[in-house]
Amino acid sequence: MQAFLVVAVVFTLVATSSAETAEVYQKTIRPIAEGCKASAKATDEDVETVVHLKKDFTPEGKCLMACVMEAIGVMRDGTMASEEEILKPYRTLFADDPRRLSKADEVVRKCRAEALQKSQKCDVAYVAAFCTIVNTY
C-alpha cells in the first residue's frame, strides 16, 4: 500500500505541480528517506535534496534515491522493476482517465528504458527520477 501511495503521489505531483501535492509528496517521502539515510551514507542535505526533488544530487543522494525507490517497489535488486509492476498503481489510479493513463505509460516506458542504460543502481535511480520529472511537465 505504501508503494502505491508514493507512486501515485509522485506522478500526481509531476502531473499537476501543485503546492498541496508537493507537500503530500514531501511528507510521504521524508520518513522513507530518513530510514534510508544511514545505509546510503547520506547527509541531512541529501535527504532534503531527495524530498524536494532538487537536481544537484551528491553520489550519496543518488544512492539515497535508490534506497527510497527500492522501499516503494519501483526498483528491486539494484535495477528497475518491470514495466507492469511500475504501471500497476497508475492503472488503478487512472482507470477512468485514459489520457493520464496513456501519459503514465509513456513516461514509465521511456524513463525505465533510460534508467536501464546505467549499470550502477544509484545512477539508475537518479536517471529514473529525473526523467520522470522532466517528461511529465
Long-range contacts (C-beta under 8 A, 24 or more apart in sequence): 2-32, 2-71, 2-72, 3-72, 3-73, 3-74, 3-89, 4-88, 4-89, 4-92, 6-32, 6-72, 7-72, 7-73, 7-74, 7-86, 7-89, 7-90, 8-89, 8-90, 8-93, 10-132, 11-90, 11-93, 11-104, 11-107, 11-132, 11-136, 12-93, 14-132, 14-133, 14-136, 14-137, 15-100, 15-103, 15-136, 17-137, 26-51, 26-52, 29-68, 32-68, 32-71, 32-72, 33-64, 33-67, 33-68, 35-71, 36-64, 36-67, 36-68, 36-71, 37-64, 39-67, 40-64, 40-66, 40-67, 53-129, 53-133, 55-130, 57-126, 59-122, 62-122, 62-123, 62-125, 62-126, 63-121, 63-122, 63-125, 65-122, 65-125, 65-126, 65-129, 66-121, 66-122, 66-124, 66-125, 66-126, 68-125, 69-125, 69-128, 69-129, 74-128, 75-121, 75-124, 75-125, 75-128, 78-121, 78-124, 79-116, 79-121, 79-124, 80-112, 80-115, 80-116, 80-124, 80-128, 83-108, 83-109, 83-112, 86-112, 103-136, 106-135, 107-131, 107-132, 107-135, 107-136, 110-135, 111-135
